[in-house]
Amino acid sequence: MKRKVRMGMVGGGQDAFIGTVHRMAAALDGEIELVCGAFSSSESKSKASGAALYLSPDRVYVSFEEMINKERALPKDVRMDFVSIVTPNYLHAKPAILALENGFHVLCEKPLSLSSSEAEALRDKVKHSGLLFGLMHNYTGYPMVKEARSIVNSGRIGPVRKVIAEYMQGWLAARIEESGQKQADWRTDPDKAGISCCVGDIGTHAENLAEYITGLKISELSADVSTFVKGRKLDDDASVLLRFENGAKGVLFSSQIAIGEENELKIRIYGEMGSLEWLQSEPNSLLVKMNGAPVQVYRTGVDKSYLSKAALRETRLPGGHPEGYIESLANIYREFSRAIQGSQEGRKDEFDFPDIEDGVRGMRFIEAVIESGRKNAQWVKL
């Protein structure tokens, strides 16, 4: 392609944290251009958001239905190529399905939908359309996460025996949803978030990271799910025992009432001959611990001789310059935009971004955890 990939956005209007982050990430490589959006169900807010982004007024819409239908009617050399969906959970599946039905690729925030049945229906739509679908599990975009996955795939640490994944936050330790805090309000509302708050919001990141790095699927789980804050309708803490398809065992913690924690996402992978450890708040480092040897610290961008091609592909800066959250999203956007370019040019290159299958897995995980929690930690198969 000799032009930028054109993006439309659903959600992400003024004061929406994640929409701003997505736009920054999409623009980082200069390969994607935001050309239209339905930023809010409020006409005035959507129009104001579009004006602040210097979009043409006739490309700023009040609803995703209007945006998709009107963009479809535009000439091919003008209309958007894909839709980025950055809405609360209950508004993921509907715009995604409509976009696919009208010939647009989709990149969607997680979790995929409100239920596994809805997720499977969306998967069928993706397969039938032949279009690209990406899911924003951005933590898979970090270079040292790619390196961890490469090391596991190489067999260097041996077959995986144990996985410990945790995502701890403290921002929902009090019932701030009652104070009008927008981000807390929809995440704790079953009508907008679905059957889970904590597990759906951050537990799925830990689950996805564990399966992505190890290449193993969780086969069954036992979960202790809690709602510590009185009056809250959804969970705010979960401790989950995991069994993987190869016989490996795991533990997954997710909590939003862990006071003092910001976004403490951490994963440890233990194999027969070695182990790996990665922490999102120190993303440039991967600890490699081999049996009988000193701990090694692999660093992003320092020495290309020992890093995998997958890690180098997502490394943007020389060593010592932190590559963080926005860059991880940007790596997903870059992989997705290049996949679009390849599809339009008739190429079938391989690209690495979470897809519809990851979305279905995530929804099954959420439902299994909540089911197990309701049954006093009974083991539940995925």
C-alpha positions as CSV (number, residue, x, y, z in Angstrom):
1,M,0.0,0.0,0.0
2,K,1.2,3.5,-0.8
3,R,-1.0,5.2,1.8
4,K,-1.8,5.0,5.5
5,V,-4.4,2.5,6.7
6,R,-7.6,4.4,7.5
7,M,-9.1,3.8,11.0
8,G,-12.6,4.6,12.4
9,M,-13.2,4.6,16.1
10,V,-16.3,3.5,18.1
11,G,-16.2,5.1,21.6
12,G,-13.2,6.9,23.1
13,G,-14.7,10.3,23.3
14,Q,-13.5,13.2,25.5
15,D,-12.5,12.2,29.0
16,A,-12.3,8.5,27.9
17,F,-8.9,7.2,29.0
18,I,-8.5,4.2,26.8
19,G,-9.7,6.0,23.6
20,T,-6.9,8.5,24.0
21,V,-4.3,5.8,24.5
22,H,-5.5,3.8,21.5
23,R,-5.2,6.9,19.3
24,M,-1.7,7.6,20.5
25,A,-0.7,4.0,19.9
26,A,-2.3,3.8,16.5
27,A,-0.5,7.0,15.4
28,L,2.9,6.1,16.7
29,D,4.4,4.5,13.6
30,G,2.8,6.9,11.1
31,E,1.1,3.9,9.3
32,I,-2.5,4.5,10.5
33,E,-4.7,7.6,10.1
34,L,-7.9,8.3,12.1
35,V,-10.5,9.4,9.5
36,C,-13.8,9.0,11.3
37,G,-15.5,8.1,14.6
38,A,-18.6,7.6,16.6
39,F,-17.1,8.7,19.9
40,S,-20.2,8.9,22.1
41,S,-23.9,8.2,22.1
42,S,-24.3,11.9,22.9
43,E,-24.3,13.9,19.7
44,S,-22.8,17.0,21.2
45,K,-20.0,15.0,22.9
46,S,-19.2,13.0,19.7
47,K,-19.1,16.1,17.6
48,A,-16.9,17.9,20.1
49,S,-14.6,14.9,20.3
50,G,-14.3,14.8,16.5
51,A,-13.6,18.6,16.4
52,A,-10.9,18.3,19.0
53,L,-9.3,15.6,16.8
54,Y,-9.5,17.9,13.7
55,L,-11.8,15.5,11.8
56,S,-14.1,16.6,9.1
57,P,-17.6,17.2,10.6
58,D,-19.2,14.9,8.1
59,R,-17.0,12.0,9.3
60,V,-18.1,12.4,12.9
61,Y,-21.1,10.3,13.7
62,V,-23.6,9.9,16.6
63,S,-23.8,6.1,16.5
64,F,-21.7,3.2,15.3
65,E,-24.6,2.2,13.0
66,E,-24.5,5.5,11.3
67,M,-20.7,5.5,11.0
68,I,-20.5,2.0,9.5
69,N,-23.4,2.5,7.1
70,K,-22.3,5.9,5.8
71,E,-18.6,4.8,5.6
72,R,-19.7,1.8,3.5
73,A,-21.4,4.2,1.0
74,L,-18.2,6.2,0.5
75,P,-15.7,5.5,-2.3
76,K,-13.1,2.8,-1.6
77,D,-10.3,5.3,-1.7
78,V,-11.9,7.4,1.0
79,R,-13.7,5.2,3.5
80,M,-12.1,3.6,6.6
81,D,-10.3,0.3,6.3
82,F,-11.0,-0.9,9.9
83,V,-12.9,-0.1,13.1
84,S,-11.3,0.2,16.5
85,I,-13.8,-0.5,19.2
86,V,-12.9,1.1,22.6
87,T,-16.3,1.0,24.3
88,P,-17.4,-0.7,27.6
89,N,-17.9,-4.5,27.3
90,Y,-21.6,-4.5,26.3
91,L,-20.8,-2.5,23.2
92,H,-18.1,-4.7,21.8
93,A,-20.0,-7.4,19.8
94,K,-22.7,-5.4,18.1
95,P,-20.5,-2.9,16.3
96,A,-17.9,-5.6,15.6
97,I,-20.6,-7.8,13.8
98,L,-22.0,-4.8,11.9
99,A,-18.5,-3.8,10.8
100,L,-17.7,-7.3,9.5
101,E,-21.0,-7.5,7.7
102,N,-20.2,-4.3,5.9
103,G,-16.6,-5.4,4.9
104,F,-14.5,-3.7,7.6
105,H,-11.7,-5.3,9.6
106,V,-12.1,-5.0,13.4
107,L,-9.7,-4.3,16.3
108,C,-11.6,-4.6,19.6
109,E,-10.8,-4.0,23.2
110,K,-11.1,-7.0,25.6
111,P,-13.0,-8.9,26.8
112,L,-14.6,-9.8,23.5
113,S,-18.3,-9.8,24.6
114,L,-20.7,-10.4,27.4
115,S,-20.9,-14.2,27.1
116,S,-19.1,-17.1,25.4
117,S,-22.2,-17.7,23.2
118,E,-22.0,-14.2,22.0
119,A,-18.3,-14.6,21.5
120,E,-18.8,-17.8,19.4
121,A,-21.4,-16.1,17.2
122,L,-18.9,-13.3,16.6
123,R,-16.2,-15.9,15.8
124,D,-18.5,-17.5,13.2
125,K,-19.0,-14.0,11.7
126,V,-15.3,-13.5,11.4
127,K,-14.7,-16.8,9.7
128,H,-17.6,-16.3,7.3
129,S,-16.4,-12.8,6.4
130,G,-12.7,-13.7,5.8
131,L,-11.8,-10.4,7.4
132,L,-9.2,-9.7,10.1
133,F,-10.1,-9.5,13.7
134,G,-7.7,-8.3,16.4
135,L,-8.2,-8.3,20.2
136,M,-6.3,-5.7,22.3
137,H,-4.5,-7.9,24.8
138,N,-1.7,-5.4,24.6
139,Y,0.7,-7.0,27.1
140,T,1.6,-9.6,24.5
141,G,3.1,-6.7,22.5
142,Y,6.0,-6.1,24.9
143,P,9.4,-7.2,23.5
144,M,10.4,-9.2,26.6
145,V,7.1,-11.0,26.5
146,K,7.9,-12.1,23.0
147,E,11.3,-13.1,24.2
148,A,9.8,-15.2,27.0
149,R,7.5,-17.0,24.5
150,S,10.5,-17.6,22.2
151,I,12.5,-19.2,25.0
152,V,9.7,-21.5,26.0
153,N,9.1,-22.5,22.4
154,S,12.8,-23.3,22.0
155,G,12.7,-25.8,24.8
156,R,15.5,-24.1,26.7
157,I,13.7,-24.3,30.1
158,G,12.2,-27.6,29.3
159,P,8.5,-28.6,29.5
160,V,6.5,-26.2,31.6
161,R,5.6,-27.4,35.1
162,K,4.3,-24.4,36.9
163,V,2.8,-21.0,36.0
164,I,2.1,-18.2,38.4
165,A,0.3,-15.2,36.9
166,E,-1.0,-12.2,38.9
167,Y,-2.6,-8.9,38.2
168,M,-3.1,-6.7,41.3
169,Q,-4.7,-3.3,41.5
170,G,-6.0,-1.3,44.5
171,W,-8.2,1.4,42.9
172,L,-11.5,-0.3,43.7
173,A,-10.8,-0.9,47.4
174,A,-13.7,1.5,48.1
175,R,-17.0,1.9,46.4
176,I,-16.0,4.7,44.2
177,E,-18.6,3.8,41.6
178,E,-21.1,5.5,43.8
179,S,-19.2,8.8,43.5
180,G,-19.7,9.1,39.8
181,Q,-16.3,7.7,38.8
182,K,-16.9,6.8,35.2
183,Q,-14.4,4.0,34.9
184,A,-15.6,2.3,38.1
185,D,-19.2,2.9,37.3
186,W,-19.5,0.7,34.1
187,R,-17.0,-1.9,35.3
188,T,-19.1,-2.7,38.3
189,D,-22.4,-2.7,36.4
190,P,-23.5,-6.1,35.3
191,D,-25.5,-4.6,32.4
192,K,-22.4,-3.0,31.0
193,A,-19.5,-5.2,32.2
194,G,-21.2,-8.7,32.1
195,I,-20.9,-11.3,34.8
196,S,-17.5,-10.1,36.1
197,C,-15.6,-7.0,37.1
198,C,-12.2,-8.0,38.3
199,V,-11.8,-11.3,36.4
200,G,-13.2,-9.8,33.2
201,D,-11.2,-6.6,33.4
202,I,-7.7,-7.8,34.5
203,G,-7.9,-11.5,35.2
204,T,-8.2,-12.2,31.5
205,H,-5.0,-10.3,30.9
206,A,-3.2,-12.7,33.2
207,E,-4.9,-15.7,31.6
208,N,-4.0,-14.6,28.1
209,L,-0.4,-13.9,29.0
210,A,0.0,-17.3,30.6
211,E,-1.4,-19.1,27.5
212,Y,0.5,-16.9,25.1
213,I,3.9,-17.3,26.7
214,T,3.6,-21.0,27.4
215,G,1.7,-22.0,24.3
216,L,-0.5,-24.2,26.6
217,K,-4.2,-24.1,27.1
218,I,-5.9,-24.1,30.5
219,S,-7.9,-27.3,30.7
220,E,-9.7,-26.7,34.0
221,L,-9.7,-24.5,37.0
222,S,-10.8,-24.0,40.6
223,A,-11.7,-20.4,41.7
224,D,-12.3,-18.6,45.0
225,V,-14.1,-15.5,43.9
226,S,-14.9,-12.6,46.3
227,T,-16.7,-9.3,46.4
228,F,-15.1,-7.5,49.4
229,V,-16.7,-4.1,49.0
230,K,-20.2,-4.1,50.5
231,G,-23.0,-3.3,48.0
232,R,-20.9,-4.0,44.9
233,K,-22.7,-6.2,42.4
234,L,-19.6,-7.9,40.8
235,D,-16.4,-9.5,41.9
236,D,-13.4,-7.5,43.0
237,D,-10.9,-10.3,43.8
238,A,-10.2,-13.9,42.7
239,S,-7.7,-16.6,43.4
240,V,-7.6,-19.4,40.8
241,L,-5.9,-22.8,40.6
242,L,-5.1,-23.8,37.1
243,R,-4.5,-27.1,35.3
244,F,-2.9,-27.0,31.8
245,E,-3.3,-29.4,29.0
246,N,0.2,-30.8,29.4
247,G,-0.2,-31.6,33.1
248,A,1.4,-28.3,34.3
249,K,-0.2,-26.6,37.2
250,G,-0.8,-22.9,37.8
251,V,-2.0,-20.2,40.1
252,L,-3.7,-17.0,39.0
253,F,-4.4,-14.0,41.2
254,S,-6.4,-11.0,40.2
255,S,-7.5,-8.3,42.6
256,Q,-8.8,-4.7,42.5
257,I,-8.9,-4.2,46.2
258,A,-5.1,-4.7,46.9
259,I,-4.4,-1.3,48.4
260,G,-1.1,0.2,47.2
261,E,-0.9,-1.7,44.0
262,E,-1.2,0.2,40.7
263,N,-1.0,-2.2,37.8
264,E,1.1,-5.0,39.1
265,L,1.0,-7.6,36.3
266,K,3.6,-10.3,36.9
267,I,4.2,-13.8,35.4
268,R,6.6,-16.6,36.4
269,I,7.1,-19.7,34.2
270,Y,8.8,-22.7,35.7
271,G,10.1,-25.5,33.5
272,E,12.1,-28.7,34.2
273,M,15.5,-26.9,33.5
274,G,14.8,-23.3,34.1
275,S,12.4,-20.5,34.8
276,L,11.4,-17.0,33.5
277,E,10.0,-14.0,35.3
278,W,8.5,-10.8,33.8
279,L,7.0,-7.7,35.5
280,Q,5.0,-5.1,33.7
281,S,6.3,-2.3,35.8
282,E,9.8,-3.2,34.8
283,P,9.0,-4.2,31.2
284,N,12.5,-3.9,29.7
285,S,13.8,-6.8,31.8
286,L,13.2,-10.6,31.6
287,L,14.8,-12.8,34.3
288,V,16.1,-16.1,33.0
289,K,17.0,-18.6,35.7
290,M,18.7,-21.8,34.6
291,N,19.3,-24.7,37.0
292,G,22.8,-24.5,38.5
293,A,23.6,-21.1,36.9
294,P,23.5,-17.4,38.0
295,V,20.3,-15.4,37.2
296,Q,20.5,-13.7,33.8
297,V,18.8,-10.4,33.1
298,Y,17.8,-10.1,29.4
299,R,17.3,-6.4,28.4
300,T,15.3,-4.8,25.6
301,G,17.5,-3.2,23.0
302,V,20.9,-3.8,24.7
303,D,22.5,-6.7,22.8
304,K,20.8,-8.0,19.6
305,S,23.0,-11.1,19.6
306,Y,21.0,-13.0,22.2
307,L,17.4,-11.8,21.6
308,S,14.9,-13.6,19.4
309,K,13.7,-12.1,16.1
310,A,10.2,-11.8,17.7
311,A,11.6,-9.6,20.5
312,L,13.7,-7.5,18.1
313,R,10.8,-7.0,15.8
314,E,8.9,-5.2,18.6
315,T,11.9,-3.3,20.0
316,R,11.8,0.4,19.1
317,L,14.5,2.1,21.2
318,P,18.2,1.6,22.1
319,G,18.9,0.0,25.5
320,G,18.1,2.0,28.6
321,H,15.1,3.8,27.1
322,P,12.0,2.4,28.7
323,E,9.4,0.9,26.3
324,G,6.1,0.9,28.0
325,Y,2.3,0.7,27.9
326,I,1.6,2.8,24.8
327,E,4.4,1.1,22.8
328,S,2.8,-2.3,23.6
329,L,-0.5,-1.2,22.1
330,A,1.4,0.4,19.2
331,N,3.0,-2.9,18.5
332,I,-0.4,-4.6,18.2
333,Y,-1.7,-1.8,16.0
334,R,1.4,-2.1,13.8
335,E,1.0,-5.8,13.4
336,F,-2.7,-5.4,12.6
337,S,-2.2,-2.6,10.1
338,R,0.5,-4.5,8.2
339,A,-1.8,-7.5,8.1
340,I,-4.4,-5.3,6.5
341,Q,-1.9,-4.1,4.0
342,G,-0.8,-7.7,3.2
343,S,-4.4,-8.8,2.8
344,Q,-5.1,-5.9,0.4
345,E,-2.0,-6.7,-1.6
346,G,-2.8,-10.4,-1.8
347,R,0.0,-11.5,0.6
348,K,-0.3,-14.0,3.4
349,D,2.5,-12.9,5.7
350,E,2.4,-14.1,9.3
351,F,1.6,-11.4,11.9
352,D,1.5,-11.7,15.7
353,F,-1.5,-10.2,17.4
354,P,-4.3,-11.6,19.6
355,D,-7.3,-12.7,17.5
356,I,-10.8,-13.9,17.8
357,E,-9.8,-17.3,19.2
358,D,-8.1,-15.5,22.1
359,G,-11.4,-13.6,22.7
360,V,-13.4,-16.8,22.8
361,R,-10.9,-18.3,25.2
362,G,-11.1,-15.2,27.4
363,M,-14.9,-15.4,27.7
364,R,-14.8,-19.1,28.5
365,F,-12.2,-18.4,31.2
366,I,-14.4,-15.7,32.8
367,E,-17.5,-17.9,32.8
368,A,-15.5,-20.9,34.2
369,V,-14.1,-18.8,37.0
370,I,-17.4,-17.3,38.0
371,E,-19.1,-20.7,37.8
372,S,-16.4,-22.3,40.0
373,G,-16.6,-19.4,42.5
374,R,-20.4,-19.9,42.8
375,K,-19.9,-23.6,43.4
376,N,-17.4,-23.1,46.3
377,A,-14.3,-23.5,44.1
378,Q,-15.4,-26.7,42.4
379,W,-13.2,-27.7,39.5
380,V,-14.6,-26.6,36.2
381,K,-13.5,-27.5,32.7
382,L,-12.9,-24.9,30.0
